[in-house]
């Protein structure tokens, strides 16, 4: 690091500060890197870079990736379940309307029975 990272009260847990790092092709790069707050100048910090040597965010921990995958799978299952329940409700409604319509048609075809009306 070329300069000390800012005080944690000013910058939060991590802060961008000037630094030097080595790209994958071996060239030295200069720019802003993210370091833990309150890190003194001259201290070495781990910097993650992409294939071209630009700094990138630290990869997520494996446990967090697994938890996110489980949450996404559960949400997808819930969404599919909701869609199936809605389809079943619509189908039941359509079939009930059809059944009641058939009963109504049959009733009007035979007329009222068991009443004193003509």
N, C-alpha and C positions, 0 to 999 in steps of 0.2 A: 504494500500500500504506500502511496506517495504522501498521503495526508491522513491525519487521524480522523476516524469516523465521528460524527457529531455526538453530542451528549444524548443518552437515551431519553431524557425528558423532552428534548427538542425534536428527535427524529423517530421515536418509537423503538421497536426492537432491532430493526435493520436500517441501514442508511446507505445511500449511494455516495461513493467517495472516489477520488482519482486513484488509479492503480495501473500496474504493469502486469501482463500475463503472457504466457507462451501459447501460441495457437497450435493446433494439431500438426501443422506443417513445419513447426519449429521457429517461426518468426515471432519476434517480440511485438506485442500490441500495447497501446496506451489508450486509456479511456476511463469511463466511470464503471466501477464495480460495486456490487452490493456486499456490505460487510456488517457483522454484528455491531450494534451501536457501541460507542465508547472504545473502539479498537484503536490502539495507538499506531502512529505512522511507523512504517518499516516492518510491521508484523505480517507474516504470510497467512493468507486465508485461501480456502478452497474456492475456486471459481469454475463453474460449469460453463462449457462453451459448446457451440454447434460445430458442424463439420467445417465451416468457413472461419471459425475462430472468434465469432461474436459471443459475448456473454449471454447466457440464457438463465431462466429460473431453475432453481434446484428441483430435481425430480421429486414427485410425491413419494412418501414412504409406502412400502408394499401393503402394510395393514390398511392404510387409508384407501388405497386402490381397491382392495378386497371389499371393504365396507361400502364404498361407492357402488361397486358392481352389484352387491347384494341389494342395496336400496333401489337401484335402477331396475333390477329384475323384479323386485316386489312391486314397484310402481307399475311396471309393464303388465304384470299379472293382474293387478287390480284394475288397470284400464281395460284389459281384455275381458275380465269378469264383468265389469260395468257394461261394456258393449253387448256382451251376450245376454245379460239380464234385461237390457233395454230391448234387444231383438225379441226375446221371449215374451216380454210384456206387450210389445206391439203385435206379435203373432197371436197371443191369447186374446187381445182385444179384437183383432180382425175375425178370429174364429168365433168368438162370442157374438159379435154382431151378425155374422152369417147364420149361426144357430138360431138366434132370436128372430132374425128375418124369416128363416124357414118356418119356425113355429107360428109366426104371425101370418104368413102366407097360408099355412095349413088351417089355421083357425078361421080365416076369412073364407076359405074355400068350403069348409064344412059348416060354418055358421055356429052360433052359440048353441050349446047343448046343455040340457038340464036347467033351462030357464023358461020362464013363461013368455018371453018375448017371441014374436013371430019370426 
